[in-house]
């Protein structure tokens, strides 16, 4: 089946390889930000350092990208055909692997152009596994997608789910995920799936025995700057977890389902262990008092109702 897929010419292929290198490699500037410009250019993208924002700006030019899009879309449509069978791909066939890698490179820009395609994301996951793409490169690709300037991409349920799977089955630094969710939430306000990931992340980090103080601190800072109900709800969830060790059982089951055959990545600490209580009831009362006063003084009760604070009081029986 791979033989039926017509790839872009060598000039375009070279640009696709460079694009993958940029979105998947470590960024010295701090982070990457993908921007769309409705301009003409000889290339479909360029990149440059943005010292003021401490980031690498990746600029996609809409007009040349739209000229390339039909070719890439043809590749996509052949991949998602009903009769496509990934079991026909041999890991040991060098020619097949090389062709599959070139197809993978053609698929990556589509992720930034097209609206969310659940099927295409599943295909991408299969390709990543077949080609043994390093997990840190996949993580950087997802970071680019989830912090780009297009809201219909950075709020995609499929990409946030992919990130949950990647986080669940690997070991990465906590700060990477905190930075990603805060950056995404800053770009796209009221992002349901972003804060859904944050809730999952806080639950699993706690169950793994990690200190949630850095997560709480970053989310709290975000809440003080943004009237985002999803963020405030996660902030309150973290208070409950840190004080009572009461975690979301649905998230725990999802984590275990993804790690069914991975004994090295099981949750290392029992959910009901007394030593897991990271903060005291005294601390919770002080935090809730401060948060209540902030909501009242900033006259934001219509956006962040005080009932969310009462919910925490009830949960902790304060």
PyMOL commands that set and color helices and strands:
alter all, ss='L'
color gray80, all
select helices_A, chain A and resi 2-4+10-24+62-79+86-88+94-113+118-130+135-146+151-154+157-168+174-187+192-207+213-225+229-244+249-258+263-265+274-276+281-297+307-316
alter helices_A, ss='H'
color red, helices_A
select strands_A, chain A and resi 31-37+45-50+55-61
alter strands_A, ss='S'
color yellow, strands_A
deselect
rebuild
show_as cartoon
